[in-house]
Amino acid sequence: MVLSKLQSRPQGISIENPYKQIMLEHAARLKEEAKSPRNNSKAYFSSLTFAEASVPTEDVKVKSKLSQYLAKFSFKKVRSHEMHNRADKYLPKIAKILKSYGIPEDFKYIPIVESGLDPRVSSHKGAGGYWQFMPTTARLYGLKVNGNVDERKDFIKSTHAAARYLKSLYEEFGDWTLVAAAYNVGGGSLKSSIRNQKKDDYYKLRLNGETASYVYKIISVKEVIENPRMYGYKI
C-alpha cells in the first residue's frame, strides 16, 4: 500500500531525505574552508615573512596566533574595502620614504594597524596621527605638536619622522622584528623584558597583550592587502 502511494504520487513532487540539504551545505562549507590558506597550506605558512625574516610557523602557538589574526582581517570580519582603498593611495608613498632610510618595506603596514591610515585617530593615551606618535616622541623626531600645529597629521612629515624613529630603534636592537615590538611598547620597556627574561626572540618573549600581538597584526594586514582574494575581498 505504501508502494502504491509512492508510485501514484504526481510527477514533479519528490521525497527528499530531510537531512540531505544540510549535509550538502555542510560539505560545501568544508570544501570552501579547505581552500583557505589559513587551513590548507603548510607551504603557505612556511612562506610567510616579516622584514625579510622567516616567521617561525613551525611553532604551533605562532601558527595558531597568526591564523587568528589572518581571520580577523579577512573580509568576513572586516567587511570593508576601505582598508585596500587607503592602502592603494598611501602605501607606495610610504614604501618610497622608508626605502630612502633603509627601512624594510613591511613597515609600511604599521600605519594601517595603528590608525587605519586615518590622521584623525587618537588614543586615550594621547597618541595621534597616521603613525600614532605620542607628542614627546613626535617632537623628538622633528615634528611640531602644540596648540596650533600637529604635524603628526601631516602624511609626509610624519612618515619621515617614523622612518627616523625606526632607524634609531634598529641601531638599538639590531633586529627588525624587535624594532616593530619596540615601536609599539617603547624601547626602554622592551629592553627591560629582554633583560629580565634573558631572551631576545620576539616570538618567545612574554609581553603585554597588545605588543605580543603587534607583529602578528602587521603580518596579517600585509597578507590581506597583498592577497585580497584569498581572504574574501573582491578587488
ZADO-1210 file (C-alpha; in nm, 4 decimals, padded with zeros to 6 digits):
<atoms>
<atom x="00.0000" y="00.0000" z="00.0000" code="MET" pos="1"/>
<atom x="00.2850" y="00.2326" z="00.0810" code="VAL" pos="2"/>
<atom x="00.4456" y="00.1414" z="-00.2525" code="LEU" pos="3"/>
<atom x="00.1280" y="00.2153" z="-00.4400" code="SER" pos="4"/>
<atom x="00.1048" y="00.5604" z="-00.2761" code="LYS" pos="5"/>
<atom x="00.4607" y="00.6428" z="-00.3651" code="LEU" pos="6"/>
<atom x="00.4190" y="00.5243" z="-00.7215" code="GLN" pos="7"/>
<atom x="00.0956" y="00.7152" z="-00.7652" code="SER" pos="8"/>
<atom x="00.2447" y="01.0435" z="-00.6372" code="ARG" pos="9"/>
<atom x="00.2131" y="01.3134" z="-00.9095" code="PRO" pos="10"/>
<atom x="00.5234" y="01.3888" z="-01.1150" code="GLN" pos="11"/>
<atom x="00.7365" y="01.6843" z="-01.0015" code="GLY" pos="12"/>
<atom x="00.6939" y="01.6051" z="-00.6337" code="ILE" pos="13"/>
<atom x="00.9857" y="01.4172" z="-00.4832" code="SER" pos="14"/>
<atom x="01.0543" y="01.2889" z="-00.1387" code="ILE" pos="15"/>
<atom x="01.3954" y="01.4079" z="-00.0140" code="GLU" pos="16"/>
<atom x="01.5935" y="01.2991" z="00.2847" code="ASN" pos="17"/>
<atom x="01.5284" y="01.5897" z="00.5248" code="PRO" pos="18"/>
<atom x="01.8973" y="01.5962" z="00.6151" code="TYR" pos="19"/>
<atom x="02.0260" y="01.5943" z="00.2557" code="LYS" pos="20"/>
<atom x="02.0289" y="01.9736" z="00.2132" code="GLN" pos="21"/>
<atom x="02.2008" y="02.0219" z="00.5489" code="ILE" pos="22"/>
<atom x="02.4627" y="01.7648" z="00.4535" code="MET" pos="23"/>
<atom x="02.5210" y="01.9286" z="00.1147" code="LEU" pos="24"/>
<atom x="02.5587" y="02.2708" z="00.2727" code="GLU" pos="25"/>
<atom x="02.7992" y="02.1323" z="00.5311" code="HIS" pos="26"/>
<atom x="03.0071" y="01.9619" z="00.2591" code="ALA" pos="27"/>
<atom x="03.0192" y="02.2862" z="00.0578" code="ALA" pos="28"/>
<atom x="03.1310" y="02.4773" z="00.3656" code="ARG" pos="29"/>
<atom x="03.4060" y="02.2257" z="00.4389" code="LEU" pos="30"/>
<atom x="03.5192" y="02.2431" z="00.0771" code="LYS" pos="31"/>
<atom x="03.5391" y="02.6236" z="00.0948" code="GLU" pos="32"/>
<atom x="03.7301" y="02.6121" z="00.4227" code="GLU" pos="33"/>
<atom x="03.9715" y="02.3616" z="00.2733" code="ALA" pos="34"/>
<atom x="04.0634" y="02.6197" z="00.0095" code="LYS" pos="35"/>
<atom x="04.1593" y="02.8725" z="00.2756" code="SER" pos="36"/>
<atom x="04.5365" y="02.9309" z="00.3006" code="PRO" pos="37"/>
<atom x="04.4955" y="02.9511" z="00.6757" code="ARG" pos="38"/>
<atom x="04.3734" y="02.5923" z="00.6996" code="ASN" pos="39"/>
<atom x="04.5079" y="02.4232" z="00.3922" code="ASN" pos="40"/>
<atom x="04.8663" y="02.5025" z="00.3152" code="SER" pos="41"/>
<atom x="05.1708" y="02.4225" z="00.5204" code="LYS" pos="42"/>
<atom x="05.3740" y="02.5697" z="00.2347" code="ALA" pos="43"/>
<atom x="05.1783" y="02.8937" z="00.2612" code="TYR" pos="44"/>
<atom x="05.2556" y="02.9374" z="00.6301" code="PHE" pos="45"/>
<atom x="05.6202" y="02.8453" z="00.5847" code="SER" pos="46"/>
<atom x="05.6476" y="03.1152" z="00.3166" code="SER" pos="47"/>
<atom x="05.5391" y="03.3966" z="00.5489" code="LEU" pos="48"/>
<atom x="05.7996" y="03.6580" z="00.6338" code="THR" pos="49"/>
<atom x="05.8314" y="03.9846" z="00.8189" code="PHE" pos="50"/>
<atom x="06.1020" y="04.2331" z="00.7179" code="ALA" pos="51"/>
<atom x="06.2606" y="03.9574" z="00.5068" code="GLU" pos="52"/>
<atom x="06.2911" y="03.7236" z="00.8074" code="ALA" pos="53"/>
<atom x="06.1003" y="03.3936" z="00.8238" code="SER" pos="54"/>
<atom x="05.8107" y="03.3677" z="01.0660" code="VAL" pos="55"/>
<atom x="05.8524" y="03.0526" z="01.2824" code="PRO" pos="56"/>
<atom x="05.5171" y="02.9000" z="01.1900" code="THR" pos="57"/>
<atom x="05.6531" y="02.5526" z="01.2682" code="GLU" pos="58"/>
<atom x="05.5802" y="02.6576" z="01.6262" code="ASP" pos="59"/>
<atom x="05.2174" y="02.5567" z="01.6821" code="VAL" pos="60"/>
<atom x="05.1483" y="02.8603" z="01.9038" code="LYS" pos="61"/>
<atom x="05.2866" y="03.1018" z="01.6443" code="VAL" pos="62"/>
<atom x="05.0846" y="02.9422" z="01.3640" code="LYS" pos="63"/>
<atom x="04.7670" y="02.9405" z="01.5720" code="SER" pos="64"/>
<atom x="04.8021" y="03.3048" z="01.6697" code="LYS" pos="65"/>
<atom x="04.8781" y="03.4076" z="01.3141" code="LEU" pos="66"/>
<atom x="04.5723" y="03.2172" z="01.1894" code="SER" pos="67"/>
<atom x="04.3644" y="03.4056" z="01.4434" code="GLN" pos="68"/>
<atom x="04.4726" y="03.7470" z="01.3153" code="TYR" pos="69"/>
<atom x="04.4539" y="03.6494" z="00.9489" code="LEU" pos="70"/>
<atom x="04.0904" y="03.5609" z="01.0174" code="ALA" pos="71"/>
<atom x="04.0298" y="03.8908" z="01.1991" code="LYS" pos="72"/>
<atom x="04.1445" y="04.0973" z="00.8999" code="PHE" pos="73"/>
<atom x="03.9555" y="03.8889" z="00.6431" code="SER" pos="74"/>
<atom x="03.6548" y="04.0351" z="00.4624" code="PHE" pos="75"/>
<atom x="03.4282" y="03.8055" z="00.6647" code="LYS" pos="76"/>
<atom x="03.5211" y="04.0010" z="00.9778" code="LYS" pos="77"/>
<atom x="03.6093" y="04.3480" z="00.8473" code="VAL" pos="78"/>
<atom x="03.3514" y="04.3650" z="00.5652" code="ARG" pos="79"/>
<atom x="03.5057" y="04.6779" z="00.4151" code="SER" pos="80"/>
<atom x="03.7196" y="04.7616" z="00.1136" code="HIS" pos="81"/>
<atom x="03.8283" y="05.0902" z="00.2713" code="GLU" pos="82"/>
<atom x="04.1483" y="04.9313" z="00.4011" code="MET" pos="83"/>
<atom x="04.2506" y="04.8394" z="00.0461" code="HIS" pos="84"/>
<atom x="04.1472" y="05.1768" z="-00.0956" code="ASN" pos="85"/>
<atom x="04.3644" y="05.3641" z="00.1528" code="ARG" pos="86"/>
<atom x="04.6464" y="05.1155" z="00.1051" code="ALA" pos="87"/>
<atom x="04.6463" y="05.1809" z="-00.2706" code="ASP" pos="88"/>
<atom x="04.6651" y="05.5539" z="-00.2084" code="LYS" pos="89"/>
<atom x="04.9284" y="05.5707" z="00.0666" code="TYR" pos="90"/>
<atom x="05.1444" y="05.2564" z="00.0772" code="LEU" pos="91"/>
<atom x="05.3557" y="05.3224" z="-00.2347" code="PRO" pos="92"/>
<atom x="05.4492" y="05.6670" z="-00.0962" code="LYS" pos="93"/>
<atom x="05.5305" y="05.5227" z="00.2468" code="ILE" pos="94"/>
<atom x="05.7431" y="05.2477" z="00.0922" code="ALA" pos="95"/>
<atom x="05.9438" y="05.5030" z="-00.1052" code="LYS" pos="96"/>
<atom x="06.0199" y="05.7099" z="00.2058" code="ILE" pos="97"/>
<atom x="06.1094" y="05.4050" z="00.4154" code="LEU" pos="98"/>
<atom x="06.3425" y="05.2787" z="00.1428" code="LYS" pos="99"/>
<atom x="06.5310" y="05.6074" z="00.1472" code="SER" pos="100"/>
<atom x="06.6160" y="05.5383" z="00.5139" code="TYR" pos="101"/>
<atom x="06.6989" y="05.1709" z="00.4633" code="GLY" pos="102"/>
<atom x="06.3828" y="05.0528" z="00.6425" code="ILE" pos="103"/>
<atom x="06.2291" y="04.7207" z="00.5236" code="PRO" pos="104"/>
<atom x="05.9173" y="04.7719" z="00.3172" code="GLU" pos="105"/>
<atom x="05.6979" y="04.5670" z="00.5515" code="ASP" pos="106"/>
<atom x="05.6984" y="04.8561" z="00.7972" code="PHE" pos="107"/>
<atom x="05.4681" y="05.0426" z="00.5603" code="LYS" pos="108"/>
<atom x="05.1825" y="04.8401" z="00.7099" code="TYR" pos="109"/>
<atom x="05.2278" y="04.9900" z="01.0575" code="ILE" pos="110"/>
<atom x="05.0033" y="05.2936" z="00.9929" code="PRO" pos="111"/>
<atom x="04.7208" y="05.0595" z="00.8874" code="ILE" pos="112"/>
<atom x="04.7497" y="04.8730" z="01.2171" code="VAL" pos="113"/>
<atom x="04.7960" y="05.1939" z="01.4163" code="GLU" pos="114"/>
<atom x="04.5387" y="05.4270" z="01.2646" code="SER" pos="115"/>
<atom x="04.3815" y="05.2662" z="00.9602" code="GLY" pos="116"/>
<atom x="04.5674" y="05.5438" z="00.7728" code="LEU" pos="117"/>
<atom x="04.3257" y="05.7962" z="00.9214" code="ASP" pos="118"/>
<atom x="04.5098" y="06.1004" z="01.0652" code="PRO" pos="119"/>
<atom x="04.2108" y="06.1926" z="01.2802" code="ARG" pos="120"/>
<atom x="04.2506" y="05.8839" z="01.5006" code="VAL" pos="121"/>
<atom x="04.3826" y="05.9430" z="01.8517" code="SER" pos="122"/>
<atom x="04.4271" y="05.7152" z="02.1501" code="SER" pos="123"/>
<atom x="04.3196" y="05.7718" z="02.5095" code="HIS" pos="124"/>
<atom x="04.6905" y="05.7980" z="02.5964" code="LYS" pos="125"/>
<atom x="04.7416" y="06.0904" z="02.3588" code="GLY" pos="126"/>
<atom x="04.8940" y="05.9187" z="02.0557" code="ALA" pos="127"/>
<atom x="04.7781" y="06.0651" z="01.7263" code="GLY" pos="128"/>
<atom x="04.8150" y="06.0915" z="01.3515" code="GLY" pos="129"/>
<atom x="04.8939" y="05.8345" z="01.0852" code="TYR" pos="130"/>
<atom x="05.1718" y="05.6709" z="01.2869" code="TRP" pos="131"/>
<atom x="05.0144" y="05.7275" z="01.6295" code="GLN" pos="132"/>
<atom x="05.3054" y="05.9202" z="01.7784" code="PHE" pos="133"/>
<atom x="05.2967" y="06.0337" z="02.1378" code="MET" pos="134"/>
<atom x="05.3614" y="06.4118" z="02.1499" code="PRO" pos="135"/>
<atom x="05.7046" y="06.3794" z="02.3152" code="THR" pos="136"/>
<atom x="05.8244" y="06.1177" z="02.0647" code="THR" pos="137"/>
<atom x="05.6887" y="06.3227" z="01.7751" code="ALA" pos="138"/>
<atom x="05.8838" y="06.6295" z="01.8877" code="ARG" pos="139"/>
<atom x="06.1963" y="06.4213" z="01.9455" code="LEU" pos="140"/>
<atom x="06.1907" y="06.3159" z="01.5785" code="TYR" pos="141"/>
<atom x="06.1252" y="06.6582" z="01.4349" code="GLY" pos="142"/>
<atom x="05.7501" y="06.7126" z="01.4359" code="LEU" pos="143"/>
<atom x="05.5740" y="07.0205" z="01.5689" code="LYS" pos="144"/>
<atom x="05.2987" y="06.9393" z="01.8168" code="VAL" pos="145"/>
<atom x="05.1420" y="07.2296" z="02.0045" code="ASN" pos="146"/>
<atom x="04.8140" y="07.4116" z="02.0474" code="GLY" pos="147"/>
<atom x="04.8262" y="07.5462" z="01.6921" code="ASN" pos="148"/>
<atom x="05.0031" y="07.2799" z="01.4888" code="VAL" pos="149"/>
<atom x="05.0031" y="06.8998" z="01.4938" code="ASP" pos="150"/>
<atom x="05.2377" y="06.7623" z="01.2293" code="GLU" pos="151"/>
<atom x="05.1536" y="06.4070" z="01.3314" code="ARG" pos="152"/>
<atom x="04.8607" y="06.4556" z="01.0914" code="LYS" pos="153"/>
<atom x="05.0931" y="06.5577" z="00.8082" code="ASP" pos="154"/>
<atom x="05.1367" y="06.2426" z="00.6000" code="PHE" pos="155"/>
<atom x="05.4809" y="06.3181" z="00.4529" code="ILE" pos="156"/>
<atom x="05.6384" y="06.4771" z="00.7615" code="LYS" pos="157"/>
<atom x="05.5093" y="06.2114" z="00.9999" code="SER" pos="158"/>
<atom x="05.6302" y="05.9299" z="00.7726" code="THR" pos="159"/>
<atom x="05.9810" y="06.0785" z="00.7632" code="HIS" pos="160"/>
<atom x="05.9698" y="06.1091" z="01.1424" code="ALA" pos="161"/>
<atom x="05.8570" y="05.7462" z="01.1739" code="ALA" pos="162"/>
<atom x="06.1416" y="05.6336" z="00.9483" code="ALA" pos="163"/>
<atom x="06.3939" y="05.8202" z="01.1652" code="ARG" pos="164"/>
<atom x="06.2454" y="05.6626" z="01.4758" code="TYR" pos="165"/>
<atom x="06.2509" y="05.3111" z="01.3279" code="LEU" pos="166"/>
<atom x="06.6097" y="05.3564" z="01.2198" code="LYS" pos="167"/>
<atom x="06.7123" y="05.4624" z="01.5691" code="SER" pos="168"/>
<atom x="06.5352" y="05.1573" z="01.7153" code="LEU" pos="169"/>
<atom x="06.7249" y="04.9298" z="01.4775" code="TYR" pos="170"/>
<atom x="07.0529" y="05.0829" z="01.5920" code="GLU" pos="171"/>
<atom x="06.9424" y="04.9920" z="01.9438" code="GLU" pos="172"/>
<atom x="06.8101" y="04.6377" z="01.8884" code="PHE" pos="173"/>
<atom x="06.9677" y="04.5159" z="01.5629" code="GLY" pos="174"/>
<atom x="06.6609" y="04.3073" z="01.4781" code="ASP" pos="175"/>
<atom x="06.3675" y="04.4320" z="01.2723" code="TRP" pos="176"/>
<atom x="06.1044" y="04.2194" z="01.4468" code="THR" pos="177"/>
<atom x="06.2145" y="04.3606" z="01.7813" code="LEU" pos="178"/>
<atom x="06.2073" y="04.7071" z="01.6232" code="VAL" pos="179"/>
<atom x="05.8383" y="04.6584" z="01.5425" code="ALA" pos="180"/>
<atom x="05.7692" y="04.5470" z="01.9001" code="ALA" pos="181"/>
<atom x="05.9665" y="04.8435" z="02.0367" code="ALA" pos="182"/>
<atom x="05.7692" y="05.0811" z="01.8151" code="TYR" pos="183"/>
<atom x="05.4584" y="04.9625" z="01.9955" code="ASN" pos="184"/>
<atom x="05.5755" y="04.9311" z="02.3547" code="VAL" pos="185"/>
<atom x="05.8777" y="05.1623" z="02.3645" code="GLY" pos="186"/>
<atom x="06.2464" y="05.0798" z="02.3548" code="GLY" pos="187"/>
<atom x="06.3017" y="05.1020" z="02.7299" code="GLY" pos="188"/>
<atom x="06.0172" y="04.8657" z="02.8142" code="SER" pos="189"/>
<atom x="06.1247" y="04.6099" z="02.5543" code="LEU" pos="190"/>
<atom x="06.4854" y="04.6214" z="02.6758" code="LYS" pos="191"/>
<atom x="06.3638" y="04.5525" z="03.0262" code="SER" pos="192"/>
<atom x="06.1639" y="04.2477" z="02.9076" code="SER" pos="193"/>
<atom x="06.4645" y="04.1134" z="02.7173" code="ILE" pos="194"/>
<atom x="06.6920" y="04.1641" z="03.0159" code="ARG" pos="195"/>
<atom x="06.4533" y="04.0088" z="03.2690" code="ASN" pos="196"/>
<atom x="06.3595" y="03.7100" z="03.0553" code="GLN" pos="197"/>
<atom x="06.7070" y="03.6608" z="02.9067" code="LYS" pos="198"/>
<atom x="06.5529" y="03.6189" z="02.5618" code="LYS" pos="199"/>
<atom x="06.5764" y="03.8357" z="02.2544" code="ASP" pos="200"/>
<atom x="06.3332" y="03.6454" z="02.0290" code="ASP" pos="201"/>
<atom x="06.0055" y="03.8331" z="01.9847" code="TYR" pos="202"/>
<atom x="05.8107" y="03.5106" z="01.9335" code="TYR" pos="203"/>
<atom x="05.9332" y="03.3696" z="02.2655" code="LYS" pos="204"/>
<atom x="05.9133" y="03.6810" z="02.4813" code="LEU" pos="205"/>
<atom x="05.6272" y="03.7280" z="02.7265" code="ARG" pos="206"/>
<atom x="05.4926" y="04.0749" z="02.6513" code="LEU" pos="207"/>
<atom x="05.1765" y="04.2694" z="02.7240" code="ASN" pos="208"/>
<atom x="04.8781" y="04.1635" z="02.5143" code="GLY" pos="209"/>
<atom x="04.8948" y="04.4493" z="02.2644" code="GLU" pos="210"/>
<atom x="05.2673" y="04.4137" z="02.1965" code="THR" pos="211"/>
<atom x="05.2518" y="04.0337" z="02.1931" code="ALA" pos="212"/>
<atom x="05.0010" y="04.0541" z="01.9058" code="SER" pos="213"/>
<atom x="05.1546" y="04.3536" z="01.7261" code="TYR" pos="214"/>
<atom x="05.3831" y="04.1773" z="01.4752" code="VAL" pos="215"/>
<atom x="05.1125" y="03.9194" z="01.4047" code="TYR" pos="216"/>
<atom x="04.8762" y="04.2040" z="01.3141" code="LYS" pos="217"/>
<atom x="05.1311" y="04.3611" z="01.0794" code="ILE" pos="218"/>
<atom x="05.1949" y="04.0292" z="00.9033" code="ILE" pos="219"/>
<atom x="04.8216" y="03.9636" z="00.8753" code="SER" pos="220"/>
<atom x="04.7494" y="04.3061" z="00.7287" code="VAL" pos="221"/>
<atom x="05.0342" y="04.2554" z="00.4829" code="LYS" pos="222"/>
<atom x="04.8892" y="03.9211" z="00.3690" code="GLU" pos="223"/>
<atom x="04.5330" y="04.0508" z="00.3377" code="VAL" pos="224"/>
<atom x="04.6462" y="04.3572" z="00.1407" code="ILE" pos="225"/>
<atom x="04.8753" y="04.1594" z="-00.0901" code="GLU" pos="226"/>
<atom x="04.6418" y="03.8602" z="-00.1367" code="ASN" pos="227"/>
<atom x="04.2919" y="04.0098" z="-00.1113" code="PRO" pos="228"/>
<atom x="04.1011" y="03.7355" z="-00.2935" code="ARG" pos="229"/>
<atom x="04.2438" y="03.4689" z="-00.0645" code="MET" pos="230"/>
<atom x="04.0753" y="03.6489" z="00.2239" code="TYR" pos="231"/>
<atom x="03.7381" y="03.7193" z="00.0676" code="GLY" pos="232"/>
<atom x="03.7956" y="04.0628" z="-00.0846" code="TYR" pos="233"/>
<atom x="03.6786" y="04.1126" z="-00.4443" code="LYS" pos="234"/>
<atom x="03.9464" y="04.3575" z="-00.5563" code="ILE" pos="235"/>
</atoms>
